[in-house]
Amino acid sequence: MENKQIISLLAHNHPGVLLRITSLISRRGFNIDSLTASPSGIEGFSRLTVRMSGDDDQVEQFINQMLKIVDVKKAEVLPEESSVAMELILIKVNSDAGNRNDIIALTSTYHASLVNLGESSLTFRASGTPGQIDKLIAELAPFGILEMARTGIAALENGDTCLAD
Amino acid sequence: MQLNGSEIIAECLLEQGVDTVFGYPGGAVLNIYDALYKYSDRITHILSAHEQGAAHAADGYARTTGKCGVVIATSGPGATNLVTGIATAFMDSIPMVAITGNVSNDLLARDSFQEVDICGITLPVTKHNFIVKNVKDLANVIRKAFRIAMSGRKGPVLIDIPKDVTGAVCEYTPEEPVISPEPVLSSQSEFEAAAQAIDSAKRPMIYMGGGVISSDAEKQLLDFAEKTDCPVATSIMGLGGFPSSHRLFMGTIGMHGGYETGKAADNCDLIITVGARFSDRVAGDRKKFGEKATIIQLDIDKAEINKNVRTDYSLVGDLKDTLARLTEAVSLTKHDEWNAQVSEWSKKSGVKETPKSDDYAHPYHVIEAVRALASDDDIIVTDVGQHQMWVSQKYSFEKPRRWCTSGGLGTMGYGLGAAVGSAVANPGKRVILFTGDGSFHMNLNELATVCSYDLPIIVVVMNNTVLGMVRQWQKLFYGRRFSQTDPHRKTDFTALAQAFGVKGLRIHNDDDAEKVLAEAFASKEPVVIDCRISPDENVLPMIPPGKTVDDMVTEME
């Protein structure tokens, strides 16, 4: 079944490791929605979080191929029901005096905070699950989105288990 | 002790048991070649005519010995010339360490003379690669490179070394190579479940591949096949991993495989896949391949499981261990009726031979004549194309590591370099290269190497004057529009051989094949035989790409 899956990778932060991972994604034709890389908190290791579309076979293949990269030490699916996955968005919306209050009221239901007030625009910061962020974008679209930047997902498994275990 | 980077390279090669390397010198590896001069009593360097030939030679060396092949080239074009050889080794899981020089650290990233990002270029065709910017890291990187090349699913590793690193001095402490056993990832219950599936099968077959050879698991496979009484089909990479003369051996499976292997795969109720990967040349239609059968797959590479064809049971680990454990878990069985059925199919396997001619020899006839003269220990190398398929169909291999062919990448021009590597690695054995006039033209410059080292290679050029395999596809699928497959070359291969200092002979037709080949085998020197083949000869049977055995073509023209 085709679905969205989140995969966490733990990799040595050697030069070129991101290239090895992205090159593999590209040449094996995996379908990626987002990829984030950041320090893992473990000396010498980076944590990468990938959101991909694919059926179970493709996800299995993705993990097995990733584990063949010498610098990749761990690759695991984060089950949706037992993980927390969040991303952050900065979004700049067209706005004038007439609709400013409507927009602010709408974004407040998403716990978005106004970070900048322009002459004819408002910029918000919001965080949430990818689904919540998608919805926020959809709701703001009618006002005219000038630009936006999403960080991609940060995700951790619930409970005491850690990727490095 | 204090050594410079180049001496550290030499010492680390010796640590790994390397006594032979292939390569070609150049500016960025001058220091390394200076060390090779100093170590020439312990490390033999074979100089090729072109870096690609050196890479294929390291590959042939590795395939025929099971050891890691080593190739050295300079920066820039030296390094890029290795790429086809590295990719060939990668596709066939052949262990190789490629060492390239690069410009000095202070010249890197400035588009300096003969600078190229070879790590970037080879990233998709190596198991791993390194650039060593500090001499202190050099010894450990070399050790790690050999470990990666030789462990798990084997393959090539590249080490790029800037010139200043090869000259810089640091402390070197010798270390013994670490050999860690390959883990078996599957549990006992998975073995038992697979064994149960095998025990309850009525029409089981084995589909084996090159993994059997890279794991040296031919004995374990033989025991398993005999205990389960399973007929055996092989990919062309697996040839030699199971004796061709054995009653259970069917032959190759796939595009140019036999009728019986295709029928068996289509009618069996169980396929036990051993070190093979369901490539498109075997499973033309991967949705239909073995669709009526339960599939068990044994492989060292977990990523091969469910990659091309979905399996019902998988056992991950070194084949020597997994096969031995599986053999222990299965019951002794007989499948007389099923094996009789396979024999029936094999009787229908033959293809119509083309009529005898005064102007041409028949490829099967030449291959059989070579087989009659060669011992089971002699090594057969091929290039890529029709001749390669004819040899894979007809030559009966009894032992592993006597067969070098570019199975995965299909590299025309692979053969002569690989033959050089095989001959260097196996001084007592005869090396016979079957090539085509198309493939041979690509890298025949290595005849110079054959001559320099006086390697007793017999080159049989199956000369049909056309690019036969592509032409065959043009006949079948492109309405006989022979676009660029008839080069009208006038090359006289016997004169060419003589120009290089190699003996040249000619086979005109079937009648003189035995005599000419006997002369070649009797002489202990390198020989090139120009063997005239009809341009209209086809490789049959053939399952068209994407099709199944039901669509098998057995007759053309």
Interface residues (C-beta under 8 A of the other chain):
Chain A: G16 L19 R20 S23 R27 D57 E60 Q61 N64 Q65 L67 K68 I69 V70
Chain B: C119 G120 L123 P124 K127 H128 I148 D301 K302 A303 I305 N306 K307 R310
